[in-house]
Amino acid sequence: MKINKQCPEFPHFGATYPDARCINGFLWDLDKCNEHGLYGGGEVPCPFCNEDEYKEWLGYSDADERGKLMIDNYIALLNQKYNR
């Protein structure tokens, strides 16, 4: 039986603390919530479980080799920092 690992919460929407949560492969802003739940986000792909779309969101296919390396290194750093 495969158990899916929850993606980590991490700083993404401009905060220095974890302010992003993955829901169904897209990031939601934890600072945009009310008594009904989260209302901000859902447009940015998750770098952990939706990596290819996240890379495209960052402009990977249009980037030069240096830009692609920077994106790859950023994702590797996220994975290392959050034990993914």
C-alpha positions as CSV (number, residue, x, y, z in Angstrom):
1,M,0.0,0.0,0.0
2,K,1.5,3.3,-1.1
3,I,1.1,6.2,1.4
4,N,1.2,9.7,-0.1
5,K,3.4,12.0,1.8
6,Q,1.9,15.5,2.5
7,C,3.8,18.3,0.8
8,P,5.5,20.6,3.4
9,E,4.2,24.0,4.2
10,F,6.9,26.6,3.3
11,P,7.4,30.3,2.7
12,H,6.2,31.2,-0.8
13,F,3.8,34.1,-0.8
14,G,6.2,36.7,0.5
15,A,6.3,35.7,4.2
16,T,9.4,34.6,6.2
17,Y,7.3,31.8,7.8
18,P,5.5,28.9,6.1
19,D,2.6,30.6,4.3
20,A,1.9,28.1,1.5
21,R,0.0,24.8,1.6
22,C,-0.4,22.3,-1.2
23,I,-3.9,21.2,-2.0
24,N,-4.3,18.9,-5.0
25,G,-1.0,19.9,-6.5
26,F,-1.4,23.7,-6.2
27,L,-0.3,26.2,-3.5
28,W,-2.8,28.1,-1.4
29,D,-1.9,31.1,0.7
30,L,-2.4,30.3,4.4
31,D,-2.6,34.0,5.2
32,K,-5.8,34.3,3.1
33,C,-8.4,32.5,5.1
34,N,-11.5,33.2,7.1
35,E,-14.1,31.1,8.9
36,H,-15.0,29.4,5.6
37,G,-11.4,28.3,4.8
38,L,-8.7,29.4,2.4
39,Y,-9.7,31.8,-0.3
40,G,-6.4,32.9,-1.9
41,G,-4.3,30.8,-4.1
42,G,-4.7,27.7,-6.1
43,E,-3.0,29.0,-9.3
44,V,0.7,28.2,-8.5
45,P,1.8,24.6,-9.0
46,C,3.4,22.9,-6.0
47,P,7.2,22.4,-6.5
48,F,7.1,19.1,-4.5
49,C,4.3,17.1,-6.1
50,N,3.8,19.1,-9.3
51,E,7.4,19.9,-10.2
52,D,7.1,20.0,-14.0
53,E,4.3,22.5,-13.9
54,Y,6.1,24.6,-11.2
55,K,9.2,24.7,-13.4
56,E,7.0,26.0,-16.3
57,W,5.4,28.5,-14.0
58,L,8.9,29.8,-13.3
59,G,9.5,30.1,-17.1
60,Y,11.8,27.0,-17.5
61,S,11.0,26.4,-21.2
62,D,11.9,30.0,-22.1
63,A,15.0,30.2,-19.9
64,D,18.5,30.1,-21.1
65,E,20.9,27.4,-19.7
66,R,21.8,29.6,-16.8
67,G,18.2,30.2,-16.0
68,K,17.3,26.5,-16.2
69,L,20.2,25.7,-13.9
70,M,19.0,28.3,-11.4
71,I,15.5,26.8,-11.4
72,D,16.8,23.3,-11.1
73,N,19.0,24.4,-8.2
74,Y,16.2,26.2,-6.4
75,I,14.0,23.1,-6.6
76,A,16.8,20.9,-5.4
77,L,17.4,23.3,-2.5
78,L,13.6,23.1,-1.6
79,N,13.7,19.3,-1.7
80,Q,16.8,19.2,0.5
81,K,15.6,21.7,3.0
82,Y,12.2,20.0,3.4
83,N,13.5,16.4,3.2
84,R,11.7,15.4,0.0
